[in-house]
Amino acid sequence: MDIKVKTENIFIDRSEIESMRHEAGRALDRLWSGKEDMTGWVQAPLNMSEKLIEDILNVADAVKDEAELFVVIGIGGSYLGAKAAIDALPKFEIGIPVRFFGTGFCPDDYLETIELVKEKNTVLCVISKSGNTTEIKAAFETLKPVMAEKYGGEEEAAKRIIAVTDKEKGNLRKEADEKGYVTFEIPSDIGGRYSVFTAAGLLPMAVSGIDIRGLIDGAKEMATSPDWDVDGTDYAVARELLRRKGERIEVMEVCHSRLEFFGQWVRQLYGESEGKEGKGLFPDVMMLSRDLHSMGQYLQQGPGGIFETMVLVDRPFRDTEIPGGDLAGRTIGELNRIMAEAVAKAHAEAGISVIEIHIPELTPRYYGQLLYFLETTCAVTAMLEGVNPFDQPGVEAYKAEMRKLLKK
Ligand code: PA5
């Protein structure tokens, strides 16, 4: 595998990591056994049929041919994977703008999106595994009449609506079948935050021009990598040992502005998978060096309980040199590297554990490796912690309360 993990700067004995490796290996075996609930994502990249990839690419091509705007309605796992990849990755194909909608109840966002849909030739894509999420229902019910009015009735609008949902269950599936929307399936054994390698993630990415085959190839490489259980388990085990030692917060640090939403994707993955039964690390995200100028003080001299995981891109896609002044001749990529090294040193000197994850370049292939690596690492850490990585009863609780309030 091309992702490398460095754990030299953590305050855990190497022997402790070694002694938990076996347990982590057993967790990995359970993930791969096919016997655990909701682990369809483990083999999804390997089992993905050529037909599904072709179907996604064909629909994406049709959307790009006919529309100027692709509005994706989704939230949580039905949104973050696609949004993060679209922000992070270069576009090798011609794509069209993708606007994500339904991620909250902001009236301004509603009014702006309605205007855009009226103005631009639009295809709508609603992504919801359950088909029962209030944010999604509100967004979809708002845009459907806008589309119907624009395209001359419900039937014509339906030709411009795509639904990505469960194969059989839920209201969205029912409606999609009745109205004849183009549909894609989120397999029932894959939860939202592990669904980036399904149509939920891949279709919006393909519409934006991302090379999804490269991404899937990267995930396959990671899934079959013979050395996963060295670097991968190191990271999973280090996180769990740090938690047991009393750390409460893991700050995921990225040094490329294009990776900020990737940080949000990881935050959901870790937060929903591990934060339960009174356990779990609180996952935070920082963009360096920007956030050093707002949170650096707290990290360096605050109350502690925090460790850092830096996700570092070794070779920036492009770079530029500073033409004058003290820094003349230095490249920005070089300064970024030096800044990251300085942070790791300064924070380690303050007693903060710093883990480094290195990705060679921000390409679809390496990014696919990284996503799969983090999904697996997260599941293994949660299993070491002794919680179910694949449920989210806490999220359901708020959804149920909101539905109750709406009935009043
Ligand atoms: O990871 C999860 O399961 C959640 O974040 C869901 O993705 C999110 O709540 C949206 O749910 P749904 O896709 O059912 O609308």
Residues whose N, C-alpha, C, O or C-beta is under 5 A from the ligand:
A	BS01	PA5	I75 G76 G77 S78 I127 S128 K129 S130 G131 T133 G191 G192 R193
